Amino acid sequence: MTENPNITPPPVFDGVRGYGAPLAVYKGKTNAWFWIGAGLFGLGGLGALLSAGLVVWNKYGIYHYSIIVREVAIWGAVALASFGLALAILWGYFRNRKLALAVYEKGFAHASTKGVKSWAWEDVETITAAVTRHYTNGVYTGTTHLYTLVSRGSEKIVLTDTLQQVEAAYNELENRSFALRYQRAADRYNSGQAVQFGAVTISKDGGLQIGKKTYAWNEIEEVKMDKGLLSVKKKDGGWFSGAGTTAAATPNLLVLLNILDQTIGLKSGK
């Protein structure tokens, strides 16, 4: 990420106008490992082709053709797989070179192999964050990020770990569009309309609905967010059975949590 008052977005964003001064730029991940990986698989493919040629050279006229064909087919399959992986890595490199996100005062622009999309902050309808921590045999092995933005016109932009500092980019988009998304949801809620957040629906008169289960506000003591799970606690103690959903499946989660906090109180898990 680059962030300073005099930042210049990449040339791909030259056509973006009317969004004010650029504030931050995030680029796609490209480094030498792409070329190293592609080169290793490419060499592996060449080695497999050479091995197939040696099989023919050494065994032609000596062994039955079916034996030769079988061994050549094996080496040919290895060669195809190796070249395929090399091409996939190179495609990933060139795809990421086109990937970029520019944040402006009044909106943002996203570039990919599909072109450039630019949205004003008021165009952002929902943001969904899916952050997964991975473990192997109890040992932490990394975190993957998947952020999905949907516009009021139903366009979609997906940010993943192919973008440098994708979590910081998400925070920029979340924070700068939050007030507008919150105000729209709060206005609908305060006017008596049902407001939907994925599997969760809230309304002044209808209470809190998760999936097919509905809970009146006067039945709920608190709503708890713990380790990415949203759960509902009864006033007389205990937690409602089956009343829960995940953060990753809840669009505009922070908007929902803020409304719930003001309505019944919210506790976060440690």
Buried (B, 14 or more C-beta within 10 A) or exposed (E): BEEEEEBEBEEBBEEBEEBEEBBBBBBBBBEEEBEEBBEBBBEBBEBBBEBBEEBEEEBEEEEEEEEBEEBBEBBBEBBEBBBEBBBEBBEBBEBBBBBBBBBBEEBBBBBBEEEBBBBBBBBBBBBBBBBEEEEEEEEEEEEEBBBBBBBEEEEEBBBBBBBBBBBEBBEBBBEBBBEBBBEBBBEBBEEEBEBBBBBBBBBBEBBBBBEEEBBEBEBBBBBBBEEBEBBBBBEEEEBBEEBBBBBBBBBBBBBBBBBBBEBBEBBEEE
